[in-house]
Amino acid sequence: MLETAISTRADALFKCPLVDLGSRNAKYAGVFTPLPEIDRPKMGITEVFLSGAENYFEKFEQFSYIYSIVKGAISRFDKPLAGLAVDIGSGFGNTVIPLLENHPDLTVLATDISPDLLAICRREADRRGLDDRCMVVAMDAQQDYFEPGIADVVFGGAVLHRMVTRVVVKRALDLLKPGGVGPFSSNRSSRGTRSCGRPTSRSWSARPSASKAAPPSSAFRPCPSTSTPARIGASRRRQA
Ligand SMILES: C[S@@+](CC[C@H](N)C(=O)[O-])C[C@H]1O[C@@H](n2cnc3c(N)ncnc32)[C@H](O)[C@@H]1O
């Protein structure tokens, strides 16, 4: 197991043991996964995010652009960004890398269903000397693996259209400490909400969660285009 400041705390963050996927395949060294996720089928994604991960990274790495948008949401927080951020559906790190680069008091737990994308996120964090504040965990965000109330902030960049929104929002709310914030972005491309492609615009929404008991709708405002069941269904049908 690669020891970093955050990985030494991992046992307190998860309900189940974590395994370093590098013990099964060297290319995934430093990508952790909750034990029940081992050999679980990767539902809802295609090879674009698995065997095609490097190609996807080369085409769609947008660290500066994404941060130029994320910081608008961050500027609405009532305190500086610090503590633990859980990023849902991180991919190769479009949100994770700039968050680490721009917020030295932040530690980021990056999650994604694709270990291939997370291996790239791990590598890019390592290259920039950010590894000590970054941990990558391959998991289905809809599963209940996290201990409750561990996160100061939960990010999700262009992910809600890929999952059952109400489940992910519930997971995110459970994760947040009281007073935590959960900005999620929509991702609109010229082809609508099917957004494997380069996004042409993103909007971020966030409101402080006054208490953990607050209903999801008061703490999160996912973009309407990704939050209505009809659009989610339509988006799913269009996915390859
Ligand atoms: C459009 S990409 C967004 C990546 C990144 N957040 C960004 O802003 O560029 C959607 C990501 O969601 C991930 N994803 C899809 N279904 C998932 C699931 N059930 N659990 C976790 N991640 C998932 C994909 O692997 C992919 O990396």
The ligand as a Gaussian input file, in Angstrom:
#p B3LYP/6-31G(d) Opt

LIG

0 1
 C      -18.081000      13.206000     -18.007000
 S      -16.925000      12.411000     -16.935000
 C      -16.539000      13.737000     -15.800000
 C      -15.144000      13.579000     -15.223000
 C      -14.670000      14.743000     -14.363000
 N      -15.454000      14.903000     -13.150000
 C      -14.625000      16.040000     -15.126000
 O      -15.120000      17.056000     -14.584000
 O      -14.090000      16.079000     -16.224000
 C      -18.013000      11.342000     -15.939000
 C      -17.220000      10.438000     -14.999000
 O      -18.157000       9.712000     -14.190000
 C      -17.631000       8.412000     -13.987000
 N      -18.726000       7.538000     -13.579000
 C      -19.745000       7.075000     -14.344000
 N      -20.555000       6.296000     -13.603000
 C      -20.029000       6.273000     -12.350000
 C      -20.418000       5.642000     -11.134000
 N      -21.521000       4.884000     -11.060000
 N      -19.657000       5.837000     -10.039000
 C      -18.549000       6.607000     -10.103000
 N      -18.116000       7.217000     -11.218000
 C      -18.855000       7.064000     -12.334000
 C      -16.977000       8.071000     -15.321000
 O      -16.059000       7.005000     -15.221000
 C      -16.355000       9.398000     -15.700000
 O      -15.035000       9.520000     -15.248000

